[in-house]
Amino acid sequence: MDITQLVEEIAADMATRRERGRVADYIPPLAALPDSKFGIAVVLKDGSVHTAGDAHEPFSVQSISKVFCPDAGTGYGG
């Protein structure tokens, strides 16, 4: 299975699931979004980008940005 097919299958599976948790309605930018949204993007070391679902729609990253900060720091000699 190639990565594009895998990403598309994940997005299709997530589109049918309703037990994905609650929208953080105490954060106004998130409260305004429907809970049915799901997007996924995978970027490989070779620079290829594979997306599916609602990945091309703008969204507020909020707390998930904490996942990317340590990784960004390692690019500066860490």
C-alpha positions in Angstrom: 0.0 0.0 0.0 1.4 3.4 -0.8 1.3 6.4 1.5 -1.4 8.3 -0.5 -3.8 5.3 -0.3 -3.1 4.9 3.5 -3.8 8.6 4.2 -7.0 8.5 2.2 -8.1 5.3 4.0 -7.4 6.9 7.4 -9.5 10.0 6.4 -12.3 7.9 5.1 -12.4 5.8 8.4 -12.3 8.9 10.6 -15.2 10.5 8.6 -17.5 7.7 9.8 -16.4 7.8 13.5 -18.3 9.9 16.0 -16.4 9.0 19.1 -13.5 11.4 18.4 -14.0 13.5 21.5 -15.5 17.0 21.9 -14.7 20.2 20.2 -13.0 22.6 22.7 -15.9 25.0 22.7 -14.1 27.2 25.3 -11.8 28.3 22.5 -13.8 30.6 20.1 -11.9 29.7 16.9 -12.6 26.0 17.6 -16.1 26.4 18.8 -17.1 27.9 15.4 -16.1 24.7 13.6 -18.3 21.6 13.0 -17.2 18.5 14.8 -17.4 16.5 11.6 -14.2 18.1 10.2 -11.1 15.9 9.9 -8.0 16.4 7.9 -4.7 14.7 7.7 -1.4 15.6 6.1 1.8 13.6 6.0 5.1 15.1 4.8 7.9 12.7 4.0 11.6 13.3 4.2 11.8 13.6 0.4 9.4 16.6 0.6 6.3 14.8 -0.8 3.0 15.9 0.8 0.1 13.5 1.1 -3.3 14.9 2.2 -6.8 13.8 2.6 -10.1 14.8 4.2 -10.4 18.5 5.2 -6.6 19.0 5.2 -6.9 22.0 2.8 -9.2 23.9 5.0 -7.7 26.6 7.3 -8.0 25.8 11.0 -6.6 27.0 14.4 -3.9 24.6 15.6 -4.2 25.7 19.3 -2.6 23.1 21.7 -1.5 20.7 18.9 1.2 23.3 18.1 3.1 22.1 21.2 3.8 18.9 19.4 5.7 20.8 16.6 7.8 23.1 18.8 10.3 20.6 20.2 10.7 19.2 16.7 11.4 22.6 15.3 14.0 23.2 17.9 16.0 20.1 17.0 16.6 21.7 13.6 18.7 24.4 15.3 21.3 22.0 16.6 19.4 20.1 19.2 
